[in-house]
Amino acid sequence: MSYVIGIDLGTSAVKAIMVSRSGMVIDEASRVYPLYQEQPGYREQQPEDWFQGTMDAVSELIQKTGVQPEEVEGLSYSGQMHGLVLLDDRGEVLRPAILWNDTRTSDECRDIEERLGERLLDVARNRALEGFTLPKLLWVKQHEPDIWQQAKVFLLPKDYVRYRMTGQLGLDLSDAAGTLLLNIVEQRWSEEIAEANGIPTAMLPPLVESAADTGTLLPHVAERMGLHERVRVFAGGADNACGAIGAGIIKPCTAMCSIGTSGVVLAYEERVDADYRGRLHYFNHSIPDGYYVMGVTLAAGYSMQWFRDAFASEMSFEELLAGIERVPPGAGGLLFTPYLAGERTPHADANIRASFIGLDSKHTRTQVARAVMEGVTFSLCESLDMLRDSGKVIQEVIAIGGGAKNEAWLQMQADIFGLDVVRLEREQGPAMGAAIIAAYGCGWFESMEEAVASFVKQAGRWHPDPERQLIYRGLYGIYKQIYQATKALNECLAPYR
């Protein structure tokens, strides 16, 4: 028997899955790690926690399955995007990693836009937002000069874990696209952007394709995880690119809605000259010479987690959402905007914060929970509408992540999006995408498309209900007014946070 392992390095945990040649998920294992928020807007993690958690998860996976080390032919990675890991000349971590959802870099974003103007969009195809890597580099340069002087190279989260496992430095194109330092179309680092911002080009790691063979495991790592030293290690991709592969988003007319900590609406982009002028993210795909376009809701599943932790910490999510399908659309006249950590699409605003509009003393916990779900879905619909307004034809939406685990939420997505929503048979999100990359890299399939066709199967379909769709259309119109109505108030409140 032959197997591959897909590793997904998420924001709250790392998950490892083992997949057979037929695409069957044999088993999975995970490890959680802490998130540090020392100040408002600061979100950091220790890279060592990722590395140890990954080794522990893979070791458990091997022990649980009883698979022999030589039966695992390859492994690959998916990882949270944008996070900054700085290494010194010995390859040692200089400071905690600054994560994608850290919002401290507003000043640096304005500086980047002033220096480059429209050239940033011409080259990097994305605006300077707090989540991206380049503003983080500039923040360290400005605020931690001693650290900056020692920095020799930077990596993104999954690439740091791969470096610790193989000893090889590298960054794949799909993750490099989220740094603001990549020439997206030419698929190379932009010396123009780096030099304009005072980033030494020597700090930019080597670029590789997602399916590139990046070597083998270091002996002590292989022994710790229970794998053979000759297992092939492939570069992997950004979590959204891998999630798209794992959901089959490798061709036009199909979009993906991923609800994890953040939420993503993503579609394959076949046009190399497509230019959204920063209104949506435009990144390199993990498919060779492919691209994808996406919008992001920063606090999607995180909004549900916050609500449970704040108001029902003793309940499981299943208990919290019990009966939510019996609450009519609109949750009794209550709307929620999921701006707990600022927002990305369509409002690139680090200062905006969440609101409940219409909260009444008669509202129940279940109604408020439904309002949170609806608010997250409305926010994702704004990204979907931007795709459709650009001329892209979307015929169905593949749901993955937490939003695909609850049937009431799947129906809600169909009703709000006005499209069929599909759930997958073996939905493993980005971890499955990483496994597909490994399977393709090992030569199991002649193309990534063939690998996806073999591994990704649909399991259920939810159609929009015309009556609910009409109700949601009216509510959606009200929802879209809330941002402008609360923007100035949130700016006034910012100093008090």
Secondary structure, 3 states (H helix, E strand, C coil): CCEEEEEEECCCEEEEEEEECCCCEEEEEEEECCCECCCCCCCEECHHHHHHHHHHHHHHHHHHHCCCHHHEEEEEEEECCCCEEEECCCCCECCCEECCCCCCCHHHHHHHHHHHCCHHHHHCCCCCCCCCHHHHHHHHHHHCHHHHHHCCEEECHHHHHHHHHHCCCCEEHHHHCCCCCEECCCCEECHHHHHHCCCCHHHCCCEECCCCEEEECCHHHHHHHCCCCCCEEECCEEHHHHHHHHHCCCCCCEEEEEECCCEEEEEEECCCCCCCCCCCEEEECCCCCCEEEEEEECCCHHHHHHHHHHHCCCCCHHHHCCCHHHCCCCCCCCEEECCCCCECCCCCECCCCCEEECCCCCCCHHHHHHHHHHHHHHHHHHHHHHHHHCCCCCCEEEEEEHHHCCHHHHHHHHHHHCCEEEEECCCCCHHHHHHHHHHHHCCCCCCHHHHHHHHCCEEEEECCCHHHHHHHHHHHHHHHHHHHHHHHHHHHHHHHC
